[in-house]
Amino acid sequence: MIDEFDKDTKRLIDEVTPRWHELRVEKVNYARQGEMRFQTQTVLLAGESSSLLCAMDAWDFVGEETWEYFPIVFRIVDADRYAPDEWTTLAREGGASDTDRKLQWLFEKPSLTLTEGVEEFGQGEGASRKSYAFRFYNGLLISDPKGRGSLRLTASDMPDFILRGEFTFGPDEA
């Protein structure tokens, strides 16, 4: 097993203070898949002083460098640099909709955990075939320490370079 964990990603997620006021998804490739799931290319957790951008594509980072290969990349960004008409707001702090109400924990102080993925590759044929397995960060789990819910963002590079989001709501849902 070959570890390809990006230390900068781990450091960023460990150091970020989640103080957001909106959950936005990029309209490009956005699709709702039932009440609990969605897919998009980029998610923006917008805050007053800093926002967390979760993306599959280097082009989503305004004025940022590109990267070699990681299925998902996180950056602290200024949400004002991203045109509002290119985004759909899924929930906002203090909002009145049912979704807003269910997701208020997201705007309090959720916990953040990176999720891991494994990809296996082979080289050669028959008895001389060599197999490799690479471990890497493939997503983010944002959860409420009080048990009201979670949001899992998982990157999928095959076949469609898409970011999938899945909500779960606990028994102590607000």
N, C-alpha and C positions, 0 to 999 in steps of 0.2 A: 504494500500500500504506500503510495507516494502522497505526502501531505502538500497541498498547494494552497494552504490557508494564507490569506493576505493579512499580514500583521497590522497594516494601516487601517483596514476595515474593522478589525477587532478593536483596536484602540479607539477609533471614532465612535463605535457603538457603545463601548464601555464608558466613554467620557461624555456622551451627549446627555443633556438634561431635557427630557421630553416635555416641553411647555408649548403645545400647539393649540391653535384655535380653529383649524379647518383640515379636513381630509379631502384632497382633490386627486382626481385621476385625469391623465391626459386623454383627450377625446380620440386621438389616433389609436385605432385598434381597441377602443373601449367597448365592452359588451357585458351586459348583466346576464348572469347565468343562474337565474332563480333569486330568491330573497337573500341567500347567504353567500353567494359567490359572484365574482366579477373577474374580468380579465382586461388588461391594458398593457401599455408599454412602460408607463412611468407613473409613479405615485408621489405626490408631494404632501408632506405633513407640514402645513404652513403655520408659522409662529410669528410673534412680534419681532423678536430680535434675531432669530435664526430658524431656518426650516430644514427639514430632512428630505432630500430627494433620493428616491429609490428607483433605479433605472436599469434597463437592459441594453440601452443603446448609447454610445458615447455622444451622439449628436444632441441628446437631451440636456447635456450640461453646457449652458451658455457660458462661453469664454473659458471653458476648462480643457485640459489635455485629454487625449484619448488614452485607452489602456489596451493592453495586449488581450488577455482573455480571463475574465471572471464572469460567471453567469449573471451576477448582480453587482451593482456598484452603488455605494452610498456616498453622498456628499452633503455638507452643510452649505446651504445656499441662501440667497436673498430672494424670497418669493416674489418680490416686486419685479424682478428681472424676467419673469415668465408671464406672458400675455394671458390675462384672465379668460379671454374668449376661446383659448385653446384647451381649457380645462373644464371638467364637470365636478362640481362640489357634491360629494356624497354625504358629508355631515359637517355641522359646524357647532362650535361651543355655544350653549344656550339656545340652540335651535328648537323649534316647536314640533317638528315632524316626529313620527314614531322612530325612524332611524336615528335622528338626532338624539332623542331621548335614550335609546338603547346604547348609544356610543359616547355618552358623556364621560365615562371613565377614561376614554382615549385622550381627553383634554385635561385630565387631572394630573396624575403622575404614574403612567403605566410603566411596566418593566419591559426591557428590550433584551431579546436573546437571538443570536444568530443561529440559523439552522444550517445543517450540513448535507451535502450531496456527495454521491460517488458515481464516477463514470469509469467504465472498463473498456480498454482498448486491446486489440490483439495485433500481432505482427508475425507474419510468416504462416506456414502451413504445416499440418501434421505434427509429428513429434518435436519438431524444432520450433513450433509456435511459441512465442513469448507473449504473456499477458501482463497488462499493467492496469492498476486501479488507482485513480486519482481522487483524493478527498478535497473538498473545497466548500466555501460558504455559498449556499444557494438561496438564501432567503432570510427573512426576519420574522420573529414572533413577537408581537406587541400584546401584552396581556395585563389585565387588571389584577393587582395583588389581592383585591377584595372578592375576586371570583365572579364579577359581573360579565366578563367576556374576554375575547381575544380576537386579534386579526393576524392571520398568517399570510405573509407575502412570500410566494415561492417563484423563483425564476426557472423558466423552461427554455432552453436554447433549441431543443429539437422537438418538433419540426419548425416552430414558428416564432422563436425569440419573443416570448410573451411573459408577462408578469401576472400570476394568478393570485387573487385575494380571496380569502375565505374567513368569514365571521363565525364565531361560535359565541353563544350566550349562555351563561351559567345560571344556576338556581337563584343566585342573589342579584339577578339582573335588576337594574334600576326601574 
